[in-house]
Amino acid sequence: MMNLDAPTLLVVDDDEPFRVRLGRAMEERGFVVSLAADADAAMTLLTDAPEYAVIDLRMPGKSGLELLQALRERDPNTRVVMLTGYGSIPTAVEATKRGAAAYLTKPCDADEVLRALLGQTDAPAVTPQTPSLARAEWEYIHRVLSDCGDNVSEAARRLGIHRRSLQRKLRYSPPK
C-alpha cells in the first residue's frame, strides 16, 4: 500500500543499474519514487511536479540542466540534486544558478543523495580544488569518446590526435 503522505522523488539517469538501485534505496527510505532514463521520459512521466528530484547532468537527448529548468518552471519548490560523473566547478556553478539545491559527483551512495536532498550536507558537494592537468585531460578525452558513441577513430579525429595515441591514453586509469 502506497503512503499518500510520503514525499515524491523523481530519479533521472541514463545508467540503468544506478537508477534502479538508487530508486530502490530511496523507496526504502520512505519516498514514492518515479524513474526515468532521460529528460523526455521524465517529463512525459510526470503529472504533478515531484517534491524532490535527482537528475544526471549528462544524458542522451536533453541535458540534466534543461530538465532542471523545466522542473523549476513547473514548480520552483522542487528540490533538485544534480549528479554527474564529470564533475567540474563551472558545471556546479551553472547547476546552482539554475536552481539545483546540491551537486554531487558519482560515485555516490543513497545516504549522500538523501543528505543532499534534505539539505543536511556539512561541506559543499564540490570542493574548490582544481583538478590536475592529467585528470582534466582524462575527463575530457572520456567525455569526447562518450559523445562519439565510444568510436575511438572518431574521437581521435575530434581530439586531433592519432588513433593509436588515443588508444594508449585509454589504457590508463584516471589520475587522482
N, C-alpha and C positions, 0 to 999 in steps of 0.2 A: 504494500500500500504506500502511495506517494504522500509525503508530508507536504501539505499546502503552505506551511509556514517556512519551509526550508528555502534558503537563498538559491537563486538560479545562477548557473555558471555556463558560459559558452567557452569551449576549448577548440581552437582552430589551429591545426598544424598539419603539414603535409607528410610528416613522419608518422605513419600509422601505428607502429608499435608504441611509440612515445605517447601519442594522442590517446590511445586506448588505455594504456597504463595510468596516465595522469587522470583521465576521466574516472577510471575505477577507484583510484586513490581518493579523489575528491568526493565521490559518492560516499565512500566510507567515512569521510569527514563531515557529512551532513548536507552536501549540496545536491541540487537537482541539476544534472549535467546534460548538456547537448554537445555533440561532437560534429565537427565539420573538417573536411580536408583542405578547403580553400575558401577564399573570401566570398565567391559567388554562392557556393553551397551554404555558407553561414548565413548570408542574407536571405536566401530562399527558405531556410530552415526556421528563421525567427518570425514569430507572430507578434511577440512583445519583446522589448529590449530586456536583456538579462541584467541582473544586478551586478554581476561580475563577468569578466572575460579574460581569457589567457590567449594571446594571439602570437603566432610565429611571425617574425618580421619578413622573412624571405620565403615566398611560396610561389608555385606556378600561377600565372594569371596576375590578378591584382595583388599588390604587396600588403603586408600587415598594416602599414601606415595608412593606406587607402581604406582598409576595413575599419581601422581605429577612427578615422574621420567620419565614416558612415555611421558607426555606432554612437559616436559623440553627438552627431546631428540628430539621431533618433532619440537618444536620452542622454543628456550631459551628466547624469548621475551614475552612469555605468562606470564602475571602477575597472580599469583595464591594466593588465600586466603584459608587457611586450617580452617575448622570448626570442633569442637569436643564437645561432651557432657562430656568427661572425660579429662579435661584439666590438664596438668602437665608440669613442666618445661622440663623434658627430651624429651617429645614428641614435645614440641615447638622448642627446640634446633634442634632436628632431622629434623623437617619440614623445618626450616630455612636453615640448612646445605644443604638440597636437593633442595633448591631454592624457597621456599614459601616466598612471599613478606610480608605476615602477618598471624597471627594465632589468631583466635577468639574462645572463648568458648561459647557454647549455654547455655541459650537462647540469641540470638542477633537479632536485627531488621535490616531491609533493609538499614537504614541510616548508621548504624555501618559498615555493609558489604560494602556499597558504599564508605565510607571514607577509609576503608582498601584497597579496590581495587584501589582507586585513590591516595593512599599514603598520605592521609590527617589526619592521626592519630597523635594526640599530644603526647599521652602517649603510652608506649608499651602495646600491647594487653594482654600480660601475665605479671602480676605483680610478682616480685621475692619474693613472700610471701609463706612461707612453710605452707601447709595445716595442720590442727590439725591431730593428730593421729586418732581421731574418724572419721574425714572427709575422710582421706586416706583409713581407713578400710571400710567405707560405699561405697566409689567408687570402691574399689577392689572387694567387695562382689557383687556389682551390675554388674561389668564387667564379673566376673566369671559366674554369673547367666545368663547373656546375652549370653555368649559363650556356655552355656548348653541349650540354647533354652528355658529359663525360667523353666527348670526342677529343682525343689527345691531339690529333693533327690540326683540327680547327682551333683548339685552344692555343696551340703553339703559334699558329698564324696570327691570331688576335694579339698574343703577347709579344710577337715579333722576335721569337727565338726559335732555334732549331728543334724539331720534334724530339730528337734524342736527348737534347739538353733538358727539355721538359720532363721526359721520362725519368731521367736521372734525379731531378729535383723531387719528383713524385714518390720516389722510393724512401725518402727520409721522413721521420716522424716530425710532428710540429715542434718548433723550438719553444722554449719556455719564455 
